[in-house]
Amino acid sequence: MTGTVAQWQVWTGMCLPTTGTYVIPDGLSTLSIDVERDTGVYVEPNVWMQHR
């Protein structure tokens, strides 16, 4: 999921002032913020299972 830094600040209710990774509420993974590019990217890991 990709959004601007401003969007991520609204969605998470957090201040994201610098480039880096952030632990977000209820997240399964960390959020990567790039302030210079005005982009935040969140990717949740996938688990694939095979059933008989």
N, C-alpha and C positions, 0 to 999 in steps of 0.2 A: 504494500500500500504506500503510495507516494503522495506527499502534499507539501505545501509551503511551510516555512517555519511558523508563520502566523497561524495557519490552520492547525498545526500540531499543538501549538500552545493552547488554542481553544479546545481541541479534542481531548487533551490530557489534563488541562487545568494547571499546567506547569509553565514556569519561565525557562526558556531554552536559549540562553544568551550566547553560548559559544559552540563552536564545532566540536563534535565528539559523540559518544554513545551515552544514552540515558536509559535508566530503568523506569518504565512507565507503569502506572496503575493497571493491574489485571493483565499485564502483558506476559506472553510466554517467551518472549525474546526481547532484546534491547532495540531501542530506536536510534538510528544513525542520523545525526543532524549535520548538515553542511551549511553554515551561515553564509559563506561567500556565494554559494550557488542558490541560496534560499530554498533548500530542499531538505525534506525529512523522509527517510525510507524505513519502513517497518516490514520485516519478513518473519513469519512464524514458521518454525520447522514442521515438516510433514513426516508422518510415520505411516508406512505402507505395510499392511498385513495381508497374508494370503491364508484363506480358509479352505478347508476341504469341502 
